[in-house]
């Protein structure tokens, strides 16, 4: 009986995900808003610089990446009400923080693993690749994938297993991007 209830709940959540034709619009909106957020953080004299030249400015690229991570997190939460928190993480602790390779890695805290989140991540990734390639920036030209979304449960966090082990990393523990209160202590994340 509980399997039937879980299946129905997951099926109703999957209906909240936009139709495939709408993912392109969602990705375009995410990118446009993230670009606006990043430009708003620039010095006023730099805000009018052409977009293709802003790709060379480290502070703009970092602001754009953060804005995109936060906007994707907000979208995930809107579509998946069970999401408790969203964290960003580096693929490896050796990643060069000065040059972004164009990939985004998010870790979504959920009560239980969900196929709907996997499907959402794949569809959103495909749309983001198309959108970001249109910017003409070299970091996106050959990308086949941009967005990686992994899930972690409270049990995995509590026991430090699977993706929960990342929170015990010495060099690059995940950083919360949603909710953005940042005031919670480390123990409340687990």
FENNOR-V145331 format. One line per field, one symbol per residue. ss: DSSP state (h for helix, s for strand, l for the rest). phi: phi as a letter, one per 30 degrees, with the letter a starting at -180 (. if undefined). A space follows every 10 residues. Layout:
ss: ???
phi: ???
This chain:
ss: lhhhhhhhhh hhhhlllllh hhhhhhhhhh hhhhhhhhhh lllhhhllll hhhhlllhhh hhhhhhhhhh hhhhhhhhhl llssssssll llllllllll lllsssssss llllhhhhhh hhhhhhhhhh hhhllllhhh hlllllssss sslhhhhhhl lhhhhhhhll llllssssll lllllhhhhl
phi: .ddddddddd ddddddddde ddddddddde dddddddddd ddeedcdcde edddedcedd dddddddddd ddeddedddb eddcabbcbd dbddedddbd djcbcbccdb dadbdddddd ddddeedded dddddidddc ecdcbbccbc cbceddddci chdddddcdd cbdecdcadc dicddedddc
